[in-house]
Amino acid sequence: MAVQIKDSGIVDTNAKDFPILAVNVLDRLGYKVDRASKQLDQILATERLDEQIGQDWWRHEYRVVLRWRVASKGGMLVNIEMEERKGGATETDCQRRCDRIMLELQNDAERAEEAKTYKEKSTVYGSASWGTDQDLRAKGYFQKQADPKRLIIGRTADKEYIQVPEFWTHAHAIVCGRTGVGKSRGFFFPQLIERIATSMIVTEATPGYEDGELYKLTSGWRQMAGHKIYCFNPSDMSSNRINPIDRIRHAPDEEKAGVAEKLADLVIMNGESSEGRGDQTWNRSEKLLLIPLLLHAAAGDPKRGHFGALRWLLAEGPDGLAKVLKNSPSRIARMEFQGWMRLAGETNFKYGVFSGLVTKLNPWMTDQMITLTETTDIDLDAMAKQLFTFYLAVPSRSKDSKLIGSLMMNFLLDHILEIRERMKYPLTMLLDEFTNFGKISGIGDTLSIIRKNKIGLILGFQNYAQLEQVYSKREAQIIIDMPATQVYFKQKNFQEARDLSEAIGRTTVEEATVGDSGRVQESIQGRHLITPDELISLDRQVIVFTADTKPLKLPLTDPLAYEHALSYDPPKRDKHRVSEFVKNRGQIDDEPQESKPEPLKPEPAKETKPAEPVPEPKTEAPKETKPATTNEQPDRGARPPQPSETQEKDRRPIPKRSEGAPDYDL
């Protein structure tokens, strides 16, 4: 009669390794594996043996069925069914066989786990692997409280902060991710909410002409934490005002020309349309013309020392501008302009250069832009002792955003580097969508200078192609390579995902599987540590490269983690008024000039009208000199025709231009 026994036990291994352990144990004990089912997690095996008892031979046949599943407390729950189909074995014999199989499974599981500690993994196809919590803890990345001087890259399940060490924080970071993948809530919000003991300069691009998201949601919290809040948004008339030309005005005399050249570079470089990047002759000539204009504006009346006033001057044309700069308070401006007039040559070329430069200054056609940039109403020196946050926003749809953003960001950057040694608090720059703020000339050197001044810089952009729209391929590669920390969000393009997958690296995979026939098959092959498909479907995780750990796959910050801090309203500001001086393009003053003759009128001692008071208003009245500067049409500072200059009258109405001159409309 057949004997059947059932038994069960726990084997400390995992579901992937158990089938290999089971096949090896059964084979070693003399069983033949007949079938292994992956679908049922089941192995069938038999043992046939002949036993001599006295002069008789007994033939035994044992059948074993192994089934397994993951145990609730770890390990694998194994069920064994032992059946003797032929022979005369007892239940005790079958139970002894079950016990031996279970014991061998448990012993082999221990040996396999021990072997993992000393066995060298093959690297024939690559050795890439993910960083672990142990790696991060050993490098000092885990912090129980947020350190304001260190970049936050995530949080653990135990609510510990994962922060880059201060040394590597100053070595900069890039954050790459398309719109809608969670860059703001997953990365920029934690920096702005948690690191409140650090001053920050924050940039962002708005989809329309409204306040930026980072400003609306975080400025109230940071103000409550003691920060002085500044903002500049060209579409908001309550913004703080900045005049970039003030950098020249307040520079030492020996440095004014250099500062003017740098500012002219920014205007020409970021004011150029992508379609016009061809012949650089026009750009160079426009720059040579703009430098003396900037020096003249910085040396003269501050009321006319802004970009709007420069555009008014350019509208006077070459000859009108020559008369103004002839009496410029800046000697260098006079000399540089005279040199430009000689080098520019023919009249048609001069008009072409004027037209091109006026077009580049088109952002200052509007009263609003002139008002926001005609003066600087910030106490810049006070920033050295302040805990502050400065928000810069530009509309991404505006074709002028790169020029305005570039001027403002470079103005702040230059000033910060100037006062850095006197600053009381640490500083971080969060430059989200920074390509909308134009090109930073010499980006490699700039990153090095900022790092040496211990300023952490975080550059946020959407993809590599966006970088190449503003920077050359070589400069874009520098931006990718130089930062020590790189954060990549979910990819939306297969090519970008493939490039990132290649950067993460390949690993060597050693696999042992059990086939349906019950035979163990071992293989070794290479694969990407994470494939492009996996990067495209990345769910609530980010990929992080750091300077001193392996690549990391970290959980994304919960979007609801900072709801309370984001609920504070931004500061209220009064809107600026557009002055009559700006409305009339500098042709009239804010204070009326006609009020001066009035004190001469009431003279009670003289009731008989003598001859002297009558001619005084006629001789002192400025009416005869007015036509020299106005033409009843003050807009754009148009220059009236001069009857005595017959040659100018002949050629001014429709100046002929050379074939190479750009087609600009004044």
C-alpha positions as CSV (number, residue, x, y, z in Angstrom):
1,M,0.0,0.0,0.0
2,A,1.4,3.5,-0.9
3,V,2.6,5.8,1.8
4,Q,2.1,9.6,1.6
5,I,3.5,12.3,3.9
6,K,3.2,16.1,3.9
7,D,5.5,18.6,5.6
8,S,6.3,22.3,5.4
9,G,9.0,24.8,6.6
10,I,10.6,28.2,6.1
11,V,13.7,28.6,3.9
12,D,15.5,31.9,4.2
13,T,15.9,32.9,0.5
14,N,14.0,34.8,-2.2
15,A,11.6,33.7,-4.9
16,K,14.1,34.1,-7.6
17,D,16.8,31.9,-6.0
18,F,14.7,29.2,-4.5
19,P,14.0,27.1,-7.7
20,I,17.8,26.8,-8.2
21,L,18.3,25.8,-4.6
22,A,15.6,23.2,-4.8
23,V,16.8,21.6,-8.1
24,N,20.4,21.4,-6.7
25,V,19.3,19.8,-3.4
26,L,17.0,17.3,-5.1
27,D,19.7,16.4,-7.6
28,R,22.3,15.9,-4.8
29,L,20.0,13.6,-2.8
30,G,19.4,11.4,-5.8
31,Y,16.1,12.6,-7.1
32,K,15.5,13.2,-10.8
33,V,13.6,16.4,-11.5
34,D,10.9,15.6,-14.0
35,R,9.2,19.0,-14.4
36,A,9.5,22.5,-13.1
37,S,6.5,24.9,-13.5
38,K,7.1,28.6,-13.2
39,Q,3.4,29.2,-13.5
40,L,2.6,27.1,-10.4
41,D,5.9,27.5,-8.5
42,Q,6.1,23.8,-8.3
43,I,8.8,21.1,-8.9
44,L,8.1,17.4,-9.5
45,A,10.8,14.8,-8.8
46,T,11.2,11.0,-8.5
47,E,13.7,8.6,-7.0
48,R,13.9,5.0,-8.1
49,L,16.3,2.7,-6.2
50,D,16.8,-1.1,-5.7
51,E,17.4,-2.4,-2.2
52,Q,18.7,-5.9,-1.3
53,I,17.1,-7.4,1.7
54,G,18.7,-10.9,2.3
55,Q,18.5,-12.6,-1.0
56,D,15.6,-10.5,-2.2
57,W,15.7,-7.2,-4.2
58,W,13.1,-4.6,-3.4
59,R,12.4,-1.8,-6.0
60,H,11.4,1.5,-4.4
61,E,9.9,4.5,-6.2
62,Y,9.4,7.8,-4.4
63,R,7.6,10.8,-5.8
64,V,8.3,14.4,-4.4
65,V,6.2,17.5,-5.0
66,L,7.7,20.9,-3.9
67,R,5.5,24.0,-3.8
68,W,6.5,27.4,-2.5
69,R,5.4,30.9,-1.9
70,V,6.6,34.1,-0.2
71,A,6.2,33.9,3.6
72,S,4.5,36.8,5.4
73,K,7.5,37.3,7.7
74,G,10.1,36.9,5.1
75,G,11.7,33.9,3.4
76,M,9.9,31.2,1.4
77,L,7.2,28.9,2.8
78,V,7.9,25.5,1.3
79,N,5.4,22.6,1.2
80,I,6.7,19.0,0.6
81,E,4.6,16.0,-0.4
82,M,6.4,12.7,-0.3
83,E,4.7,9.5,-1.7
84,E,6.1,6.0,-2.0
85,R,4.6,4.4,-5.0
86,K,6.5,1.1,-5.0
87,G,8.2,-0.8,-2.2
88,G,7.5,-1.4,1.4
89,A,8.7,1.9,3.1
90,T,7.0,3.1,6.2
91,E,5.7,6.6,7.1
92,T,8.8,7.0,9.2
93,D,11.0,6.5,6.2
94,C,9.1,9.0,4.2
95,Q,9.1,11.6,7.0
96,R,12.9,11.1,7.3
97,R,13.2,11.9,3.6
98,C,11.1,15.0,3.9
99,D,13.1,16.2,6.9
100,R,16.4,15.7,5.0
101,I,15.1,17.7,2.0
102,M,14.0,20.6,4.2
103,L,17.3,20.6,6.1
104,E,19.4,20.6,3.0
105,L,17.3,23.5,1.5
106,Q,17.9,25.6,4.6
107,N,21.6,24.8,4.7
108,D,22.1,25.7,1.0
109,A,20.2,28.9,1.5
110,E,22.6,29.9,4.2
111,R,25.6,29.0,2.1
112,A,24.3,30.9,-0.9
113,E,23.8,34.1,1.2
114,E,27.2,33.7,2.7
115,A,28.7,33.3,-0.8
116,K,27.3,36.7,-1.9
117,T,29.5,38.5,0.7
118,Y,32.8,37.4,-0.9
119,K,31.9,36.4,-4.4
120,E,33.2,38.9,-6.9
121,K,30.6,40.0,-9.4
122,S,31.5,39.7,-13.0
123,T,32.1,43.1,-14.8
124,V,32.7,41.7,-18.2
125,Y,29.8,43.8,-19.7
126,G,30.0,46.7,-17.2
127,S,29.9,47.5,-13.5
128,A,27.3,50.2,-13.1
129,S,25.1,49.9,-10.0
130,W,22.8,52.1,-7.9
131,G,24.0,54.0,-4.8
132,T,22.5,52.7,-1.6
133,D,21.4,54.2,1.7
134,Q,24.6,52.8,3.2
135,D,26.7,54.7,0.6
136,L,24.9,58.0,1.3
137,R,25.2,57.6,5.1
138,A,28.9,56.9,4.8
139,K,29.4,60.1,2.8
140,G,27.4,62.2,5.2
141,Y,24.3,62.9,3.0
142,F,21.7,62.2,5.7
143,Q,20.6,65.1,7.9
144,K,17.9,65.1,10.6
145,Q,17.5,68.8,10.2
146,A,17.8,70.7,6.9
147,D,21.2,72.5,6.6
148,P,20.6,75.8,4.8
149,K,24.1,75.7,3.2
150,R,23.5,72.3,1.6
151,L,21.5,71.3,-1.5
152,I,18.4,69.2,-0.8
153,I,18.0,66.2,-3.3
154,G,15.4,64.2,-1.4
155,R,14.0,62.8,1.8
156,T,14.0,59.3,3.2
157,A,11.0,57.3,4.4
158,D,12.1,58.2,7.9
159,K,11.9,62.0,7.0
160,E,15.6,62.5,7.0
161,Y,16.9,65.0,4.5
162,I,19.3,63.9,1.8
163,Q,21.6,66.8,1.3
164,V,24.7,67.3,-0.8
165,P,27.8,68.2,1.3
166,E,28.6,71.9,1.4
167,F,31.8,71.6,-0.7
168,W,29.9,69.9,-3.5
169,T,26.9,72.3,-3.2
170,H,29.2,75.1,-4.1
171,A,30.3,73.1,-7.2
172,H,26.8,73.7,-8.7
173,A,24.0,71.6,-9.9
174,I,21.7,71.2,-13.0
175,V,18.1,70.2,-12.9
176,C,16.7,68.8,-16.2
177,G,13.0,68.1,-16.8
178,R,10.2,69.0,-19.2
179,T,7.3,71.2,-18.2
180,G,4.9,69.3,-15.9
181,V,7.2,66.6,-14.5
182,G,7.4,68.2,-11.1
183,K,10.6,70.3,-11.1
184,S,9.1,73.1,-9.1
185,R,7.3,71.1,-6.4
186,G,9.8,68.3,-6.4
187,F,13.0,70.3,-6.3
188,F,12.7,74.1,-6.2
189,F,10.0,74.3,-3.5
190,P,12.1,72.3,-1.0
191,Q,15.0,74.6,-1.4
192,L,12.9,77.8,-1.0
193,I,10.9,76.4,1.9
194,E,13.5,74.5,4.0
195,R,16.6,76.7,3.4
196,I,15.3,79.9,4.9
197,A,18.7,80.8,6.5
198,T,20.2,81.3,3.1
199,S,19.7,84.3,0.8
200,M,18.6,83.4,-2.7
201,I,18.3,84.8,-6.2
202,V,15.5,83.0,-8.0
203,T,14.6,83.1,-11.7
204,E,11.6,81.7,-13.5
205,A,9.8,82.1,-16.8
206,T,6.0,82.7,-16.8
207,P,3.7,81.4,-19.6
208,G,2.0,84.8,-19.9
209,Y,2.2,88.2,-18.4
210,E,1.6,87.3,-14.8
211,D,3.5,86.7,-11.6
212,G,5.8,83.7,-11.5
213,E,4.7,80.5,-9.7
214,L,7.8,80.5,-7.4
215,Y,7.2,84.1,-6.4
216,K,3.5,83.7,-5.8
217,L,3.8,80.6,-3.6
218,T,7.1,81.1,-1.7
219,S,7.7,84.8,-1.3
220,G,5.2,85.1,1.5
221,W,6.8,82.2,3.5
222,R,10.3,83.6,3.1
223,Q,9.1,87.1,4.1
224,M,7.6,85.7,7.2
225,A,10.9,84.0,7.9
226,G,12.7,87.4,8.0
227,H,13.7,87.8,4.3
228,K,13.7,91.1,2.5
229,I,11.8,90.3,-0.7
230,Y,12.8,91.9,-4.0
231,C,11.3,91.1,-7.4
232,F,11.6,92.2,-11.0
233,N,9.0,91.3,-13.5
234,P,8.8,93.4,-16.7
235,S,5.0,92.9,-16.8
236,D,4.4,94.1,-13.3
237,M,4.5,97.8,-12.6
238,S,4.9,97.2,-8.8
239,S,8.3,95.5,-9.4
240,N,11.5,96.9,-7.9
241,R,13.3,99.0,-10.5
242,I,16.8,98.4,-11.9
243,N,18.8,100.6,-14.3
244,P,21.6,98.4,-15.7
245,I,23.5,101.6,-16.7
246,D,24.0,102.3,-13.0
247,R,26.8,99.7,-13.0
248,I,28.8,102.0,-15.3
249,R,27.8,105.1,-13.3
250,H,29.1,103.8,-10.0
251,A,32.2,102.0,-11.4
252,P,35.7,103.5,-10.8
253,D,36.8,105.8,-13.6
254,E,39.4,103.4,-14.9
255,E,36.8,100.6,-15.1
256,K,33.9,102.4,-16.7
257,A,34.9,101.6,-20.3
258,G,35.3,97.9,-19.5
259,V,31.9,97.8,-17.8
260,A,30.3,99.6,-20.7
261,E,31.8,97.1,-23.2
262,K,30.4,94.2,-21.1
263,L,27.0,95.7,-21.0
264,A,27.1,96.4,-24.7
265,D,28.0,92.8,-25.3
266,L,24.9,91.6,-23.4
267,V,22.6,93.9,-25.4
268,I,24.0,92.9,-28.8
269,M,24.3,89.2,-28.0
270,N,20.8,88.8,-26.5
271,G,19.1,91.4,-28.6
272,E,19.9,89.5,-31.8
273,S,17.2,87.4,-33.3
274,S,18.0,83.7,-34.1
275,E,17.3,84.4,-37.8
276,G,19.8,87.2,-37.9
277,R,22.9,85.3,-36.8
278,G,24.8,85.7,-40.0
279,D,27.2,88.6,-40.9
280,Q,28.7,89.9,-37.7
281,T,29.8,93.2,-39.2
282,W,26.5,94.8,-38.2
283,N,26.7,93.5,-34.7
284,R,30.3,94.7,-34.2
285,S,29.4,98.2,-35.6
286,E,26.3,98.4,-33.4
287,K,28.4,97.5,-30.3
288,L,31.0,100.1,-31.2
289,L,28.2,102.7,-31.4
290,L,26.5,101.5,-28.2
291,I,29.6,101.8,-26.0
292,P,30.0,105.6,-26.3
293,L,26.2,106.0,-25.8
294,L,26.4,104.0,-22.6
295,L,29.3,106.0,-21.3
296,H,27.5,109.3,-22.2
297,A,24.4,108.1,-20.4
298,A,26.3,107.1,-17.3
299,A,28.2,110.4,-17.1
300,G,25.2,112.7,-17.7
301,D,22.0,113.6,-16.1
302,P,20.6,110.4,-14.4
303,K,17.2,111.4,-15.6
304,R,18.4,110.7,-19.2
305,G,20.8,107.9,-18.2
306,H,18.8,104.9,-19.1
307,F,18.2,102.7,-22.2
308,G,14.9,104.5,-23.0
309,A,16.8,107.8,-23.3
310,L,19.4,106.1,-25.5
311,R,16.7,105.0,-27.9
312,W,15.4,108.5,-28.1
313,L,18.9,109.7,-28.9
314,L,19.3,107.2,-31.7
315,A,16.1,108.4,-33.2
316,E,17.9,111.7,-33.9
317,G,20.0,110.0,-36.5
318,P,23.8,110.2,-36.9
319,D,24.0,114.0,-37.3
320,G,21.7,114.8,-34.5
321,L,23.5,112.4,-32.2
322,A,26.8,113.9,-33.2
323,K,25.7,117.3,-31.9
324,V,24.7,115.8,-28.6
325,L,27.8,113.7,-28.0
326,K,30.0,116.6,-29.1
327,N,29.3,118.1,-25.7
328,S,29.2,114.8,-23.7
329,P,30.5,115.0,-20.1
330,S,32.4,111.8,-20.9
331,R,35.7,112.3,-22.7
332,I,35.9,108.6,-23.7
333,A,32.3,108.8,-25.1
334,R,33.3,111.8,-27.3
335,M,36.4,110.1,-28.5
336,E,34.8,106.7,-29.2
337,F,31.9,108.2,-31.0
338,Q,34.2,110.3,-33.2
339,G,36.2,107.2,-34.0
340,W,33.0,105.3,-34.9
341,M,31.9,108.1,-37.2
342,R,35.2,108.0,-39.1
343,L,35.3,104.2,-39.3
344,A,31.6,103.8,-40.3
345,G,32.3,105.5,-43.6
346,E,29.4,106.1,-45.9
347,T,26.1,107.5,-44.7
348,N,24.0,104.5,-45.8
349,F,26.0,102.2,-43.6
350,K,25.6,104.6,-40.6
351,Y,21.8,104.6,-41.1
352,G,21.8,100.8,-41.3
353,V,23.8,100.5,-38.0
354,F,21.5,103.0,-36.3
355,S,18.4,101.1,-37.5
356,G,19.8,97.8,-36.2
357,L,20.7,99.2,-32.8
358,V,17.3,100.9,-32.5
359,T,15.7,97.6,-33.2
360,K,17.7,95.8,-30.6
361,L,16.5,98.4,-28.1
362,N,12.8,97.9,-29.1
363,P,11.9,96.6,-25.5
364,W,12.2,100.3,-24.5
365,M,9.5,101.4,-26.9
366,T,7.0,101.1,-24.1
367,D,6.4,103.5,-21.2
368,Q,6.3,100.5,-18.8
369,M,9.7,99.2,-19.6
370,I,11.3,102.7,-19.5
371,T,9.7,103.3,-16.1
372,L,11.0,100.0,-14.7
373,T,14.5,100.6,-15.9
374,E,15.0,104.4,-15.6
375,T,16.4,104.2,-12.1
376,T,17.5,101.7,-9.4
377,D,15.3,102.0,-6.3
378,I,17.1,99.3,-4.3
379,D,19.7,100.0,-1.6
380,L,22.2,97.6,-3.2
381,D,24.8,98.1,-0.4
382,A,22.3,97.1,2.2
383,M,22.0,93.6,0.6
384,A,25.4,92.7,2.1
385,K,23.8,92.7,5.6
386,Q,20.3,91.5,4.7
387,L,18.8,88.1,4.5
388,F,17.0,88.5,1.2
389,T,15.3,86.7,-1.7
390,F,15.4,88.3,-5.1
391,Y,12.9,87.0,-7.7
392,L,13.4,87.6,-11.4
393,A,10.7,86.6,-13.9
394,V,10.3,87.1,-17.6
395,P,7.4,86.1,-19.9
396,S,8.6,83.1,-22.0
397,R,6.4,84.2,-25.0
398,S,8.0,87.6,-25.2
399,K,10.7,88.0,-27.8
400,D,12.3,90.6,-25.6
401,S,12.6,88.4,-22.6
402,K,16.2,87.2,-23.2
403,L,17.5,90.7,-23.4
404,I,15.7,92.1,-20.4
405,G,16.4,88.9,-18.3
406,S,20.1,88.9,-19.3
407,L,20.6,92.5,-18.2
408,M,18.9,92.1,-14.9
409,M,20.5,88.8,-14.0
410,N,24.0,90.0,-14.9
411,F,23.4,93.2,-13.0
412,L,22.7,91.2,-9.9
413,L,25.4,88.7,-10.4
414,D,28.1,91.4,-10.9
415,H,26.9,93.2,-7.7
416,I,26.8,90.1,-5.7
417,L,30.3,89.2,-6.6
418,E,31.4,92.7,-5.7
419,I,29.9,92.5,-2.2
420,R,30.3,88.8,-1.6
421,E,33.1,89.1,1.0
422,R,30.9,91.5,3.1
423,M,27.8,89.4,2.9
424,K,26.5,88.2,6.3
425,Y,24.5,85.2,5.0
426,P,25.3,82.4,2.6
427,L,23.9,82.7,-0.9
428,T,22.3,80.3,-3.5
429,M,21.1,81.1,-7.0
430,L,18.1,79.1,-8.2
431,L,18.0,79.8,-11.9
432,D,15.0,77.9,-13.2
433,E,14.4,78.2,-17.0
434,F,17.7,80.1,-17.1
435,T,17.9,79.9,-20.9
436,N,15.0,82.5,-21.0
437,F,17.4,84.9,-19.4
438,G,19.7,85.1,-22.3
439,K,23.3,84.1,-22.7
440,I,25.9,84.4,-20.0
441,S,29.1,85.3,-21.8
442,G,32.0,83.0,-20.9
443,I,29.8,80.5,-19.0
444,G,32.7,78.3,-18.1
445,D,34.7,81.1,-16.4
446,T,31.6,82.4,-14.7
447,L,30.8,79.0,-13.1
448,S,34.3,78.8,-11.8
449,I,34.3,82.4,-10.4
450,I,30.9,81.8,-8.6
451,R,32.2,78.5,-7.2
452,K,35.3,80.1,-5.8
453,N,33.0,82.7,-4.1
454,K,31.1,79.8,-2.4
455,I,27.9,80.5,-4.2
456,G,25.8,77.5,-5.0
457,L,24.3,77.8,-8.5
458,I,21.4,75.6,-9.7
459,L,20.6,75.7,-13.4
460,G,17.2,74.5,-14.4
461,F,16.3,73.7,-18.0
462,Q,14.1,71.4,-20.0
463,N,16.5,69.5,-22.3
464,Y,19.8,69.6,-24.1
465,A,18.2,71.1,-27.2
466,Q,17.0,74.1,-25.2
467,L,20.6,74.8,-24.2
468,E,21.7,74.8,-27.8
469,Q,19.1,77.4,-28.8
470,V,21.0,79.9,-26.6
471,Y,24.6,78.5,-26.3
472,S,26.9,76.9,-28.8
473,K,27.3,73.1,-28.7
474,R,30.6,73.4,-26.9
475,E,29.2,75.8,-24.3
476,A,26.1,73.6,-23.8
477,Q,28.5,70.6,-23.1
478,I,30.3,72.7,-20.5
479,I,27.0,73.5,-18.7
480,I,26.3,69.7,-18.6
481,D,29.7,68.6,-17.5
482,M,30.9,71.2,-15.0
483,P,28.2,70.9,-12.2
484,A,29.0,68.3,-9.6
485,T,25.3,67.3,-9.0
486,Q,22.8,66.5,-11.8
487,V,19.1,65.8,-11.3
488,Y,17.0,64.3,-14.1
489,F,13.3,64.0,-14.0
490,K,11.1,61.7,-16.1
491,Q,12.1,61.8,-19.7
492,K,9.6,62.5,-22.5
493,N,11.8,61.9,-25.6
494,F,13.3,58.5,-26.5
495,Q,16.6,60.0,-27.7
496,E,17.1,62.0,-24.5
497,A,16.2,58.9,-22.5
498,R,18.7,56.8,-24.4
499,D,21.5,59.4,-23.8
500,L,20.7,59.4,-20.1
501,S,20.6,55.6,-20.0
502,E,24.0,55.5,-21.6
503,A,25.4,58.0,-19.1
504,I,24.1,55.9,-16.2
505,G,26.0,52.9,-17.6
506,R,25.7,49.2,-18.2
507,T,25.9,46.4,-15.8
508,T,26.7,42.7,-16.1
509,V,23.8,40.4,-15.3
510,E,24.5,36.8,-14.2
511,E,21.3,34.7,-14.2
512,A,20.5,31.2,-13.3
513,T,17.1,29.9,-14.3
514,V,15.3,26.5,-14.1
515,G,13.8,25.3,-17.4
516,D,10.6,23.3,-17.7
517,S,12.6,20.2,-17.9
518,G,14.1,20.9,-14.5
519,R,17.6,21.8,-15.7
520,V,19.4,24.8,-14.3
521,Q,20.5,27.2,-17.1
522,E,23.2,29.8,-16.3
523,S,23.9,32.9,-18.5
524,I,25.9,36.1,-18.3
525,Q,25.0,39.2,-20.3
526,G,25.1,43.0,-20.2
527,R,22.2,45.5,-20.0
528,H,21.7,49.1,-19.2
529,L,21.3,49.7,-15.5
530,I,18.1,51.5,-16.5
531,T,16.7,51.3,-20.0
532,P,15.3,54.3,-22.0
533,D,11.8,52.8,-21.7
534,E,12.1,52.7,-17.9
535,L,13.3,56.3,-17.8
536,I,10.3,57.4,-19.9
537,S,7.9,55.6,-17.6
538,L,9.7,56.7,-14.4
539,D,7.1,57.0,-11.7
540,R,7.6,59.5,-8.8
541,Q,11.3,59.1,-8.9
542,V,14.3,61.1,-10.0
543,I,17.8,60.1,-11.2
544,V,20.6,61.9,-9.4
545,F,24.3,62.0,-10.2
546,T,26.6,63.2,-7.3
547,A,30.3,63.8,-7.2
548,D,31.1,61.1,-4.7
549,T,28.5,58.4,-4.9
550,K,27.1,56.0,-7.5
551,P,24.0,57.1,-9.5
552,L,20.9,57.4,-7.3
553,K,17.3,56.7,-7.9
554,L,15.5,58.7,-5.2
555,P,11.8,59.2,-4.5
556,L,10.2,62.5,-5.6
557,T,9.1,64.9,-2.9
558,D,5.4,64.6,-2.2
559,P,3.5,67.5,-3.9
560,L,1.5,68.1,-0.8
561,A,4.4,68.2,1.6
562,Y,4.6,72.0,1.7
563,E,0.9,73.0,1.3
564,H,0.9,75.1,4.5
565,A,4.1,77.0,3.7
566,L,2.9,77.7,0.1
567,S,-0.4,79.3,1.4
568,Y,1.1,82.7,2.4
569,D,0.3,85.7,0.2
570,P,3.2,87.5,-1.5
571,P,4.1,91.0,-0.4
572,K,2.0,94.0,-1.5
573,R,3.6,96.8,-3.4
574,D,2.5,100.1,-4.8
575,K,2.5,100.5,-8.6
576,H,4.9,102.9,-10.2
577,R,3.5,106.0,-12.1
578,V,4.7,106.7,-15.6
579,S,6.0,110.3,-15.6
580,E,5.2,112.9,-18.1
581,F,8.9,113.0,-18.9
582,V,8.8,109.4,-20.0
583,K,5.4,109.8,-21.8
584,N,6.8,112.6,-23.9
585,R,10.1,110.9,-24.5
586,G,12.2,113.5,-22.6
587,Q,10.9,116.5,-24.5
588,I,9.3,118.1,-21.4
589,D,10.2,118.0,-17.7
590,D,8.0,116.9,-14.8
591,E,8.0,120.3,-13.3
592,P,6.6,123.1,-15.5
593,Q,9.2,125.6,-16.7
594,E,6.7,128.4,-17.4
595,S,6.3,129.2,-13.7
596,K,9.6,131.1,-13.6
597,P,8.5,134.5,-15.2
598,E,5.4,134.8,-12.9
599,P,7.2,136.4,-9.9
600,L,8.0,139.4,-12.2
601,K,4.4,140.1,-12.9
602,P,3.1,141.4,-9.6
603,E,5.1,144.5,-8.8
604,P,2.9,146.9,-6.8
605,A,5.4,149.8,-6.7
606,K,5.2,150.3,-10.5
607,E,1.7,150.9,-11.8
608,T,2.9,152.9,-14.8
609,K,4.2,150.5,-17.4
610,P,7.8,151.3,-18.0
611,A,9.6,150.1,-21.1
612,E,11.9,147.6,-19.3
613,P,9.5,144.9,-18.1
614,V,7.9,144.5,-21.5
615,P,10.8,143.2,-23.5
616,E,12.1,140.9,-20.8
617,P,9.6,138.0,-21.5
618,K,10.5,138.3,-25.2
619,T,14.2,138.1,-24.7
620,E,14.2,135.4,-22.1
621,A,11.4,133.3,-23.5
622,P,12.8,130.0,-24.8
623,K,10.4,129.9,-27.7
624,E,13.0,130.7,-30.4
625,T,15.3,127.9,-29.2
626,K,12.5,125.3,-28.9
627,P,12.3,124.4,-32.6
628,A,16.0,123.4,-32.5
629,T,15.0,120.5,-30.2
630,T,11.3,119.9,-30.8
631,N,9.0,119.7,-33.8
632,E,5.5,119.8,-32.2
633,Q,5.9,116.0,-32.2
634,P,7.9,115.1,-29.2
635,D,7.3,111.3,-29.6
636,R,10.6,109.4,-30.3
637,G,12.6,112.6,-30.2
638,A,12.2,113.3,-33.9
639,R,14.6,115.9,-35.3
640,P,13.1,118.7,-37.3
641,P,14.5,119.6,-40.7
642,Q,17.1,122.4,-40.7
643,P,16.5,124.9,-43.6
644,S,20.2,125.9,-43.7
645,E,21.4,122.3,-44.2
646,T,20.4,121.7,-47.9
647,Q,22.5,118.6,-48.3
648,E,20.9,116.9,-45.3
649,K,17.4,117.8,-46.7
650,D,18.3,116.1,-50.0
651,R,19.5,112.8,-48.6
652,R,17.5,112.3,-45.4
653,P,14.0,111.6,-46.8
654,I,14.8,108.1,-48.3
655,P,18.4,107.1,-47.6
656,K,19.8,104.5,-49.9
657,R,21.3,101.5,-48.2
658,S,23.8,99.0,-49.3
659,E,22.6,95.5,-50.4
660,G,24.1,94.0,-47.2
661,A,22.3,96.3,-44.8
662,P,19.5,94.7,-42.7
663,D,15.9,95.8,-43.5
664,Y,14.9,97.5,-40.2
665,D,12.0,99.9,-39.7
666,L,12.6,102.8,-37.4
